[in-house]
Amino acid sequence: MDFTDGMQQASLPLGLSMGLTKDDKVVENYDKLTEYEKEQLIAQSKDVKSKDEMQQLIQKLNDGESMM
């Protein structure tokens, strides 16, 4: 899977990347995000300090919540 969507060599933090690969609904919701929302999600994921925080962020995406 390629989650860069045209961004110059953008790479997702490992925890976010792993979370995206575990659930088709999460991938579907990620694909629906605007470029700005994807950037916000990536920025938020870089600030995550624990596995639980990353799971909460992935759960937000799974639930279709805004990344703003």
mmCIF file of the N, C-alpha and C atoms, coordinates in Angstrom:
data_MODEL
# 
_entry.id   MODEL 
# 
loop_
_atom_site.group_PDB 
_atom_site.id 
_atom_site.type_symbol 
_atom_site.label_atom_id 
_atom_site.label_alt_id 
_atom_site.label_comp_id 
_atom_site.label_asym_id 
_atom_site.label_entity_id 
_atom_site.label_seq_id 
_atom_site.pdbx_PDB_ins_code 
_atom_site.Cartn_x 
_atom_site.Cartn_y 
_atom_site.Cartn_z 
_atom_site.occupancy 
_atom_site.B_iso_or_equiv 
_atom_site.pdbx_formal_charge 
_atom_site.auth_seq_id 
_atom_site.auth_comp_id 
_atom_site.auth_asym_id 
_atom_site.auth_atom_id 
_atom_site.pdbx_PDB_model_num 
ATOM 1   N N  . MET A 1 1  ? 0.837   -1.182 0.000  1.00 0.00 ? 1  MET A N  1 
ATOM 2   C CA . MET A 1 1  ? 0.000   0.000  0.000  1.00 0.00 ? 1  MET A CA 1 
ATOM 3   C C  . MET A 1 1  ? 0.873   1.232  0.000  1.00 0.00 ? 1  MET A C  1 
ATOM 4   N N  . ASP A 1 2  ? 0.432   2.239  -0.723 1.00 0.00 ? 2  ASP A N  1 
ATOM 5   C CA . ASP A 1 2  ? 1.158   3.497  -0.765 1.00 0.00 ? 2  ASP A CA 1 
ATOM 6   C C  . ASP A 1 2  ? 0.263   4.581  -0.213 1.00 0.00 ? 2  ASP A C  1 
ATOM 7   N N  . PHE A 1 3  ? 0.649   5.138  0.923  1.00 0.00 ? 3  PHE A N  1 
ATOM 8   C CA . PHE A 1 3  ? -0.153  6.174  1.558  1.00 0.00 ? 3  PHE A CA 1 
ATOM 9   C C  . PHE A 1 3  ? 0.426   7.562  1.338  1.00 0.00 ? 3  PHE A C  1 
ATOM 10  N N  . THR A 1 4  ? 1.310   7.715  0.362  1.00 0.00 ? 4  THR A N  1 
ATOM 11  C CA . THR A 1 4  ? 1.935   9.009  0.146  1.00 0.00 ? 4  THR A CA 1 
ATOM 12  C C  . THR A 1 4  ? 1.056   9.951  -0.661 1.00 0.00 ? 4  THR A C  1 
ATOM 13  N N  . ASP A 1 5  ? 0.190   9.419  -1.497 1.00 0.00 ? 5  ASP A N  1 
ATOM 14  C CA . ASP A 1 5  ? -0.739  10.232 -2.283 1.00 0.00 ? 5  ASP A CA 1 
ATOM 15  C C  . ASP A 1 5  ? -0.063  11.425 -2.956 1.00 0.00 ? 5  ASP A C  1 
ATOM 16  N N  . GLY A 1 6  ? 1.076   11.183 -3.576 1.00 0.00 ? 6  GLY A N  1 
ATOM 17  C CA . GLY A 1 6  ? 1.732   12.236 -4.333 1.00 0.00 ? 6  GLY A CA 1 
ATOM 18  C C  . GLY A 1 6  ? 2.652   13.115 -3.514 1.00 0.00 ? 6  GLY A C  1 
ATOM 19  N N  . MET A 1 7  ? 2.704   12.962 -2.227 1.00 0.00 ? 7  MET A N  1 
ATOM 20  C CA . MET A 1 7  ? 3.601   13.773 -1.422 1.00 0.00 ? 7  MET A CA 1 
ATOM 21  C C  . MET A 1 7  ? 5.033   13.341 -1.710 1.00 0.00 ? 7  MET A C  1 
ATOM 22  N N  . GLN A 1 8  ? 5.931   14.280 -1.767 1.00 0.00 ? 8  GLN A N  1 
ATOM 23  C CA . GLN A 1 8  ? 7.326   13.994 -2.051 1.00 0.00 ? 8  GLN A CA 1 
ATOM 24  C C  . GLN A 1 8  ? 7.925   13.081 -1.000 1.00 0.00 ? 8  GLN A C  1 
ATOM 25  N N  . GLN A 1 9  ? 8.113   11.837 -1.331 1.00 0.00 ? 9  GLN A N  1 
ATOM 26  C CA . GLN A 1 9  ? 8.779   10.885 -0.459 1.00 0.00 ? 9  GLN A CA 1 
ATOM 27  C C  . GLN A 1 9  ? 8.283   10.946 0.989  1.00 0.00 ? 9  GLN A C  1 
ATOM 28  N N  . ALA A 1 10 ? 7.036   11.257 1.166  1.00 0.00 ? 10 ALA A N  1 
ATOM 29  C CA . ALA A 1 10 ? 6.479   11.326 2.516  1.00 0.00 ? 10 ALA A CA 1 
ATOM 30  C C  . ALA A 1 10 ? 6.398   9.926  3.091  1.00 0.00 ? 10 ALA A C  1 
ATOM 31  N N  . SER A 1 11 ? 6.827   9.814  4.305  1.00 0.00 ? 11 SER A N  1 
ATOM 32  C CA . SER A 1 11 ? 6.726   8.510  4.943  1.00 0.00 ? 11 SER A CA 1 
ATOM 33  C C  . SER A 1 11 ? 5.930   8.663  6.222  1.00 0.00 ? 11 SER A C  1 
ATOM 34  N N  . LEU A 1 12 ? 5.123   7.678  6.461  1.00 0.00 ? 12 LEU A N  1 
ATOM 35  C CA . LEU A 1 12 ? 4.298   7.698  7.656  1.00 0.00 ? 12 LEU A CA 1 
ATOM 36  C C  . LEU A 1 12 ? 5.087   7.150  8.834  1.00 0.00 ? 12 LEU A C  1 
ATOM 37  N N  . PRO A 1 13 ? 4.845   7.682  10.006 1.00 0.00 ? 13 PRO A N  1 
ATOM 38  C CA . PRO A 1 13 ? 5.447   7.077  11.197 1.00 0.00 ? 13 PRO A CA 1 
ATOM 39  C C  . PRO A 1 13 ? 5.040   5.606  11.269 1.00 0.00 ? 13 PRO A C  1 
ATOM 40  N N  . LEU A 1 14 ? 5.920   4.786  11.791 1.00 0.00 ? 14 LEU A N  1 
ATOM 41  C CA . LEU A 1 14 ? 5.709   3.345  11.795 1.00 0.00 ? 14 LEU A CA 1 
ATOM 42  C C  . LEU A 1 14 ? 4.384   2.940  12.445 1.00 0.00 ? 14 LEU A C  1 
ATOM 43  N N  . GLY A 1 15 ? 4.067   3.518  13.593 1.00 0.00 ? 15 GLY A N  1 
ATOM 44  C CA . GLY A 1 15 ? 2.835   3.155  14.291 1.00 0.00 ? 15 GLY A CA 1 
ATOM 45  C C  . GLY A 1 15 ? 1.589   3.459  13.464 1.00 0.00 ? 15 GLY A C  1 
ATOM 46  N N  . LEU A 1 16 ? 1.604   4.599  12.789 1.00 0.00 ? 16 LEU A N  1 
ATOM 47  C CA . LEU A 1 16 ? 0.474   4.969  11.942 1.00 0.00 ? 16 LEU A CA 1 
ATOM 48  C C  . LEU A 1 16 ? 0.386   4.030  10.743 1.00 0.00 ? 16 LEU A C  1 
ATOM 49  N N  . SER A 1 17 ? 1.503   3.770  10.140 1.00 0.00 ? 17 SER A N  1 
ATOM 50  C CA . SER A 1 17 ? 1.524   2.867  8.992  1.00 0.00 ? 17 SER A CA 1 
ATOM 51  C C  . SER A 1 17 ? 0.992   1.487  9.367  1.00 0.00 ? 17 SER A C  1 
ATOM 52  N N  . MET A 1 18 ? 1.426   0.978  10.505 1.00 0.00 ? 18 MET A N  1 
ATOM 53  C CA . MET A 1 18 ? 0.952   -0.334 10.951 1.00 0.00 ? 18 MET A CA 1 
ATOM 54  C C  . MET A 1 18 ? -0.543  -0.294 11.252 1.00 0.00 ? 18 MET A C  1 
ATOM 55  N N  . GLY A 1 19 ? -1.012  0.778  11.850 1.00 0.00 ? 19 GLY A N  1 
ATOM 56  C CA . GLY A 1 19 ? -2.431  0.906  12.158 1.00 0.00 ? 19 GLY A CA 1 
ATOM 57  C C  . GLY A 1 19 ? -3.287  0.938  10.906 1.00 0.00 ? 19 GLY A C  1 
ATOM 58  N N  . LEU A 1 20 ? -2.773  1.563  9.856  1.00 0.00 ? 20 LEU A N  1 
ATOM 59  C CA . LEU A 1 20 ? -3.514  1.641  8.605  1.00 0.00 ? 20 LEU A CA 1 
ATOM 60  C C  . LEU A 1 20 ? -3.628  0.285  7.926  1.00 0.00 ? 20 LEU A C  1 
ATOM 61  N N  . THR A 1 21 ? -2.662  -0.569 8.130  1.00 0.00 ? 21 THR A N  1 
ATOM 62  C CA . THR A 1 21 ? -2.687  -1.858 7.434  1.00 0.00 ? 21 THR A CA 1 
ATOM 63  C C  . THR A 1 21 ? -3.543  -2.897 8.132  1.00 0.00 ? 21 THR A C  1 
ATOM 64  N N  . LYS A 1 22 ? -3.985  -2.617 9.342  1.00 0.00 ? 22 LYS A N  1 
ATOM 65  C CA . LYS A 1 22 ? -4.722  -3.620 10.115 1.00 0.00 ? 22 LYS A CA 1 
ATOM 66  C C  . LYS A 1 22 ? -6.221  -3.665 9.825  1.00 0.00 ? 22 LYS A C  1 
ATOM 67  N N  . ASP A 1 23 ? -6.773  -2.619 9.235  1.00 0.00 ? 23 ASP A N  1 
ATOM 68  C CA . ASP A 1 23 ? -8.229  -2.547 9.111  1.00 0.00 ? 23 ASP A CA 1 
ATOM 69  C C  . ASP A 1 23 ? -8.607  -1.850 7.805  1.00 0.00 ? 23 ASP A C  1 
ATOM 70  N N  . ASP A 1 24 ? -9.399  -2.517 6.993  1.00 0.00 ? 24 ASP A N  1 
ATOM 71  C CA . ASP A 1 24 ? -9.822  -1.948 5.711  1.00 0.00 ? 24 ASP A CA 1 
ATOM 72  C C  . ASP A 1 24 ? -10.625 -0.663 5.887  1.00 0.00 ? 24 ASP A C  1 
ATOM 73  N N  . LYS A 1 25 ? -11.421 -0.572 6.940  1.00 0.00 ? 25 LYS A N  1 
ATOM 74  C CA . LYS A 1 25 ? -12.226 0.630  7.167  1.00 0.00 ? 25 LYS A CA 1 
ATOM 75  C C  . LYS A 1 25 ? -11.321 1.829  7.455  1.00 0.00 ? 25 LYS A C  1 
ATOM 76  N N  . VAL A 1 26 ? -10.239 1.600  8.181  1.00 0.00 ? 26 VAL A N  1 
ATOM 77  C CA . VAL A 1 26 ? -9.295  2.675  8.476  1.00 0.00 ? 26 VAL A CA 1 
ATOM 78  C C  . VAL A 1 26 ? -8.663  3.173  7.178  1.00 0.00 ? 26 VAL A C  1 
ATOM 79  N N  . VAL A 1 27 ? -8.283  2.244  6.313  1.00 0.00 ? 27 VAL A N  1 
ATOM 80  C CA . VAL A 1 27 ? -7.697  2.623  5.025  1.00 0.00 ? 27 VAL A CA 1 
ATOM 81  C C  . VAL A 1 27 ? -8.720  3.394  4.189  1.00 0.00 ? 27 VAL A C  1 
ATOM 82  N N  . GLU A 1 28 ? -9.944  2.914  4.184  1.00 0.00 ? 28 GLU A N  1 
ATOM 83  C CA . GLU A 1 28 ? -11.009 3.594  3.433  1.00 0.00 ? 28 GLU A CA 1 
ATOM 84  C C  . GLU A 1 28 ? -11.207 5.022  3.940  1.00 0.00 ? 28 GLU A C  1 
ATOM 85  N N  . ASN A 1 29 ? -11.237 5.194  5.249  1.00 0.00 ? 29 ASN A N  1 
ATOM 86  C CA . ASN A 1 29 ? -11.407 6.529  5.822  1.00 0.00 ? 29 ASN A CA 1 
ATOM 87  C C  . ASN A 1 29 ? -10.187 7.405  5.563  1.00 0.00 ? 29 ASN A C  1 
ATOM 88  N N  . TYR A 1 30 ? -9.000  6.814  5.598  1.00 0.00 ? 30 TYR A N  1 
ATOM 89  C CA . TYR A 1 30 ? -7.783  7.563  5.286  1.00 0.00 ? 30 TYR A CA 1 
ATOM 90  C C  . TYR A 1 30 ? -7.848  8.082  3.847  1.00 0.00 ? 30 TYR A C  1 
ATOM 91  N N  . ASP A 1 31 ? -8.278  7.231  2.940  1.00 0.00 ? 31 ASP A N  1 
ATOM 92  C CA . ASP A 1 31 ? -8.366  7.618  1.532  1.00 0.00 ? 31 ASP A CA 1 
ATOM 93  C C  . ASP A 1 31 ? -9.343  8.770  1.308  1.00 0.00 ? 31 ASP A C  1 
ATOM 94  N N  . LYS A 1 32 ? -10.327 8.911  2.167  1.00 0.00 ? 32 LYS A N  1 
ATOM 95  C CA . LYS A 1 32 ? -11.327 9.970  2.039  1.00 0.00 ? 32 LYS A CA 1 
ATOM 96  C C  . LYS A 1 32 ? -10.839 11.321 2.569  1.00 0.00 ? 32 LYS A C  1 
ATOM 97  N N  . LEU A 1 33 ? -9.740  11.311 3.329  1.00 0.00 ? 33 LEU A N  1 
ATOM 98  C CA . LEU A 1 33 ? -9.228  12.554 3.893  1.00 0.00 ? 33 LEU A CA 1 
ATOM 99  C C  . LEU A 1 33 ? -8.682  13.467 2.802  1.00 0.00 ? 33 LEU A C  1 
ATOM 100 N N  . THR A 1 34 ? -8.791  14.759 3.028  1.00 0.00 ? 34 THR A N  1 
ATOM 101 C CA . THR A 1 34 ? -8.152  15.713 2.129  1.00 0.00 ? 34 THR A CA 1 
ATOM 102 C C  . THR A 1 34 ? -6.652  15.683 2.386  1.00 0.00 ? 34 THR A C  1 
ATOM 103 N N  . GLU A 1 35 ? -5.889  16.279 1.496  1.00 0.00 ? 35 GLU A N  1 
ATOM 104 C CA . GLU A 1 35 ? -4.436  16.332 1.690  1.00 0.00 ? 35 GLU A CA 1 
ATOM 105 C C  . GLU A 1 35 ? -4.102  17.039 3.003  1.00 0.00 ? 35 GLU A C  1 
ATOM 106 N N  . TYR A 1 36 ? -4.827  18.106 3.289  1.00 0.00 ? 36 TYR A N  1 
ATOM 107 C CA . TYR A 1 36 ? -4.583  18.838 4.531  1.00 0.00 ? 36 TYR A CA 1 
ATOM 108 C C  . TYR A 1 36 ? -4.857  17.959 5.745  1.00 0.00 ? 36 TYR A C  1 
ATOM 109 N N  . GLU A 1 37 ? -5.959  17.222 5.710  1.00 0.00 ? 37 GLU A N  1 
ATOM 110 C CA . GLU A 1 37 ? -6.291  16.337 6.827  1.00 0.00 ? 37 GLU A CA 1 
ATOM 111 C C  . GLU A 1 37 ? -5.245  15.232 6.993  1.00 0.00 ? 37 GLU A C  1 
ATOM 112 N N  . LYS A 1 38 ? -4.740  14.733 5.873  1.00 0.00 ? 38 LYS A N  1 
ATOM 113 C CA . LYS A 1 38 ? -3.684  13.721 5.944  1.00 0.00 ? 38 LYS A CA 1 
ATOM 114 C C  . LYS A 1 38 ? -2.429  14.298 6.586  1.00 0.00 ? 38 LYS A C  1 
ATOM 115 N N  . GLU A 1 39 ? -2.087  15.526 6.224  1.00 0.00 ? 39 GLU A N  1 
ATOM 116 C CA . GLU A 1 39 ? -0.932  16.181 6.827  1.00 0.00 ? 39 GLU A CA 1 
ATOM 117 C C  . GLU A 1 39 ? -1.138  16.360 8.328  1.00 0.00 ? 39 GLU A C  1 
ATOM 118 N N  . GLN A 1 40 ? -2.353  16.731 8.716  1.00 0.00 ? 40 GLN A N  1 
ATOM 119 C CA . GLN A 1 40 ? -2.663  16.896 10.139 1.00 0.00 ? 40 GLN A CA 1 
ATOM 120 C C  . GLN A 1 40 ? -2.548  15.566 10.881 1.00 0.00 ? 40 GLN A C  1 
ATOM 121 N N  . LEU A 1 41 ? -3.051  14.506 10.276 1.00 0.00 ? 41 LEU A N  1 
ATOM 122 C CA . LEU A 1 41 ? -2.974  13.181 10.872 1.00 0.00 ? 41 LEU A CA 1 
ATOM 123 C C  . LEU A 1 41 ? -1.520  12.756 11.059 1.00 0.00 ? 41 LEU A C  1 
ATOM 124 N N  . ILE A 1 42 ? -0.710  12.978 10.055 1.00 0.00 ? 42 ILE A N  1 
ATOM 125 C CA . ILE A 1 42 ? 0.704   12.618 10.142 1.00 0.00 ? 42 ILE A CA 1 
ATOM 126 C C  . ILE A 1 42 ? 1.387   13.431 11.236 1.00 0.00 ? 42 ILE A C  1 
ATOM 127 N N  . ALA A 1 43 ? 1.087   14.726 11.301 1.00 0.00 ? 43 ALA A N  1 
ATOM 128 C CA . ALA A 1 43 ? 1.672   15.576 12.342 1.00 0.00 ? 43 ALA A CA 1 
ATOM 129 C C  . ALA A 1 43 ? 1.250   15.098 13.727 1.00 0.00 ? 43 ALA A C  1 
ATOM 130 N N  . GLN A 1 44 ? -0.021  14.770 13.889 1.00 0.00 ? 44 GLN A N  1 
ATOM 131 C CA . GLN A 1 44 ? -0.509  14.269 15.179 1.00 0.00 ? 44 GLN A CA 1 
ATOM 132 C C  . GLN A 1 44 ? 0.177   12.964 15.537 1.00 0.00 ? 44 GLN A C  1 
ATOM 133 N N  . SER A 1 45 ? 0.366   12.098 14.545 1.00 0.00 ? 45 SER A N  1 
ATOM 134 C CA . SER A 1 45 ? 0.969   10.792 14.825 1.00 0.00 ? 45 SER A CA 1 
ATOM 135 C C  . SER A 1 45 ? 2.432   10.928 15.234 1.00 0.00 ? 45 SER A C  1 
ATOM 136 N N  . LYS A 1 46 ? 3.097   11.966 14.764 1.00 0.00 ? 46 LYS A N  1 
ATOM 137 C CA . LYS A 1 46 ? 4.495   12.196 15.140 1.00 0.00 ? 46 LYS A CA 1 
ATOM 138 C C  . LYS A 1 46 ? 4.624   12.669 16.587 1.00 0.00 ? 46 LYS A C  1 
ATOM 139 N N  . ASP A 1 47 ? 3.534   13.206 17.141 1.00 0.00 ? 47 ASP A N  1 
ATOM 140 C CA . ASP A 1 47 ? 3.537   13.673 18.525 1.00 0.00 ? 47 ASP A CA 1 
ATOM 141 C C  . ASP A 1 47 ? 3.125   12.591 19.520 1.00 0.00 ? 47 ASP A C  1 
ATOM 142 N N  . VAL A 1 48 ? 2.717   11.442 19.014 1.00 0.00 ? 48 VAL A N  1 
ATOM 143 C CA . VAL A 1 48 ? 2.254   10.355 19.870 1.00 0.00 ? 48 VAL A CA 1 
ATOM 144 C C  . VAL A 1 48 ? 3.413   9.842  20.723 1.00 0.00 ? 48 VAL A C  1 
ATOM 145 N N  . LYS A 1 49 ? 3.116   9.622  22.009 1.00 0.00 ? 49 LYS A N  1 
ATOM 146 C CA . LYS A 1 49 ? 4.150   9.191  22.949 1.00 0.00 ? 49 LYS A CA 1 
ATOM 147 C C  . LYS A 1 49 ? 4.014   7.735  23.403 1.00 0.00 ? 49 LYS A C  1 
ATOM 148 N N  . SER A 1 50 ? 2.894   7.086  23.061 1.00 0.00 ? 50 SER A N  1 
ATOM 149 C CA . SER A 1 50 ? 2.697   5.712  23.515 1.00 0.00 ? 50 SER A CA 1 
ATOM 150 C C  . SER A 1 50 ? 1.861   4.929  22.504 1.00 0.00 ? 50 SER A C  1 
ATOM 151 N N  . LYS A 1 51 ? 1.894   3.626  22.675 1.00 0.00 ? 51 LYS A N  1 
ATOM 152 C CA . LYS A 1 51 ? 1.095   2.741  21.831 1.00 0.00 ? 51 LYS A CA 1 
ATOM 153 C C  . LYS A 1 51 ? -0.390  3.039  22.012 1.00 0.00 ? 51 LYS A C  1 
ATOM 154 N N  . ASP A 1 52 ? -0.812  3.301  23.244 1.00 0.00 ? 52 ASP A N  1 
ATOM 155 C CA . ASP A 1 52 ? -2.224  3.608  23.506 1.00 0.00 ? 52 ASP A CA 1 
ATOM 156 C C  . ASP A 1 52 ? -2.664  4.876  22.784 1.00 0.00 ? 52 ASP A C  1 
ATOM 157 N N  . GLU A 1 53 ? -1.812  5.895  22.787 1.00 0.00 ? 53 GLU A N  1 
ATOM 158 C CA . GLU A 1 53 ? -2.149  7.135  22.086 1.00 0.00 ? 53 GLU A CA 1 
ATOM 159 C C  . GLU A 1 53 ? -2.297  6.879  20.584 1.00 0.00 ? 53 GLU A C  1 
ATOM 160 N N  . MET A 1 54 ? -1.415  6.052  20.026 1.00 0.00 ? 54 MET A N  1 
ATOM 161 C CA . MET A 1 54 ? -1.505  5.741  18.599 1.00 0.00 ? 54 MET A CA 1 
ATOM 162 C C  . MET A 1 54 ? -2.792  4.974  18.321 1.00 0.00 ? 54 MET A C  1 
ATOM 163 N N  . GLN A 1 55 ? -3.138  4.047  19.187 1.00 0.00 ? 55 GLN A N  1 
ATOM 164 C CA . GLN A 1 55 ? -4.376  3.295  18.997 1.00 0.00 ? 55 GLN A CA 1 
ATOM 165 C C  . GLN A 1 55 ? -5.589  4.225  19.058 1.00 0.00 ? 55 GLN A C  1 
ATOM 166 N N  . GLN A 1 56 ? -5.545  5.225  19.921 1.00 0.00 ? 56 GLN A N  1 
ATOM 167 C CA . GLN A 1 56 ? -6.645  6.191  20.000 1.00 0.00 ? 56 GLN A CA 1 
ATOM 168 C C  . GLN A 1 56 ? -6.744  6.990  18.705 1.00 0.00 ? 56 GLN A C  1 
ATOM 169 N N  . LEU A 1 57 ? -5.596  7.383  18.154 1.00 0.00 ? 57 LEU A N  1 
ATOM 170 C CA . LEU A 1 57 ? -5.593  8.123  16.904 1.00 0.00 ? 57 LEU A CA 1 
ATOM 171 C C  . LEU A 1 57 ? -6.143  7.263  15.759 1.00 0.00 ? 57 LEU A C  1 
ATOM 172 N N  . ILE A 1 58 ? -5.737  6.020  15.706 1.00 0.00 ? 58 ILE A N  1 
ATOM 173 C CA . ILE A 1 58 ? -6.239  5.091  14.684 1.00 0.00 ? 58 ILE A CA 1 
ATOM 174 C C  . ILE A 1 58 ? -7.744  4.869  14.884 1.00 0.00 ? 58 ILE A C  1 
ATOM 175 N N  . GLN A 1 59 ? -8.182  4.788  16.125 1.00 0.00 ? 59 GLN A N  1 
ATOM 176 C CA . GLN A 1 59 ? -9.608  4.601  16.404 1.00 0.00 ? 59 GLN A CA 1 
ATOM 177 C C  . GLN A 1 59 ? -10.420 5.797  15.911 1.00 0.00 ? 59 GLN A C  1 
ATOM 178 N N  . LYS A 1 60 ? -9.881  7.008  16.082 1.00 0.00 ? 60 LYS A N  1 
ATOM 179 C CA . LYS A 1 60 ? -10.555 8.203  15.559 1.00 0.00 ? 60 LYS A CA 1 
ATOM 180 C C  . LYS A 1 60 ? -10.743 8.085  14.049 1.00 0.00 ? 60 LYS A C  1 
ATOM 181 N N  . LEU A 1 61 ? -9.687  7.633  13.389 1.00 0.00 ? 61 LEU A N  1 
ATOM 182 C CA . LEU A 1 61 ? -9.752  7.460  11.944 1.00 0.00 ? 61 LEU A CA 1 
ATOM 183 C C  . LEU A 1 61 ? -10.752 6.358  11.593 1.00 0.00 ? 61 LEU A C  1 
ATOM 184 N N  . ASN A 1 62 ? -10.756 5.293  12.345 1.00 0.00 ? 62 ASN A N  1 
ATOM 185 C CA . ASN A 1 62 ? -11.695 4.192  12.140 1.00 0.00 ? 62 ASN A CA 1 
ATOM 186 C C  . ASN A 1 62 ? -13.141 4.673  12.297 1.00 0.00 ? 62 ASN A C  1 
ATOM 187 N N  . ASP A 1 63 ? -13.364 5.557  13.272 1.00 0.00 ? 63 ASP A N  1 
ATOM 188 C CA . ASP A 1 63 ? -14.699 6.075  13.542 1.00 0.00 ? 63 ASP A CA 1 
ATOM 189 C C  . ASP A 1 63 ? -15.114 7.167  12.551 1.00 0.00 ? 63 ASP A C  1 
ATOM 190 N N  . GLY A 1 64 ? -14.169 7.589  11.714 1.00 0.00 ? 64 GLY A N  1 
ATOM 191 C CA . GLY A 1 64 ? -14.465 8.633  10.717 1.00 0.00 ? 64 GLY A CA 1 
ATOM 192 C C  . GLY A 1 64 ? -14.449 10.026 11.290 1.00 0.00 ? 64 GLY A C  1 
ATOM 193 N N  . GLU A 1 65 ? -13.803 10.194 12.443 1.00 0.00 ? 65 GLU A N  1 
ATOM 194 C CA . GLU A 1 65 ? -13.732 11.517 13.062 1.00 0.00 ? 65 GLU A CA 1 
ATOM 195 C C  . GLU A 1 65 ? -12.768 12.401 12.284 1.00 0.00 ? 65 GLU A C  1 
ATOM 196 N N  . SER A 1 66 ? -12.993 13.690 12.375 1.00 0.00 ? 66 SER A N  1 
ATOM 197 C CA . SER A 1 66 ? -12.147 14.661 11.712 1.00 0.00 ? 66 SER A CA 1 
ATOM 198 C C  . SER A 1 66 ? -10.755 14.652 12.337 1.00 0.00 ? 66 SER A C  1 
ATOM 199 N N  . MET A 1 67 ? -9.758  14.881 11.531 1.00 0.00 ? 67 MET A N  1 
ATOM 200 C CA . MET A 1 67 ? -8.376  14.922 12.020 1.00 0.00 ? 67 MET A CA 1 
ATOM 201 C C  . MET A 1 67 ? -7.963  16.339 12.375 1.00 0.00 ? 67 MET A C  1 
ATOM 202 N N  . MET A 1 68 ? -8.886  17.249 12.364 1.00 0.00 ? 68 MET A N  1 
ATOM 203 C CA . MET A 1 68 ? -8.586  18.647 12.651 1.00 0.00 ? 68 MET A CA 1 
ATOM 204 C C  . MET A 1 68 ? -8.510  18.914 14.115 1.00 0.00 ? 68 MET A C  1 
# 
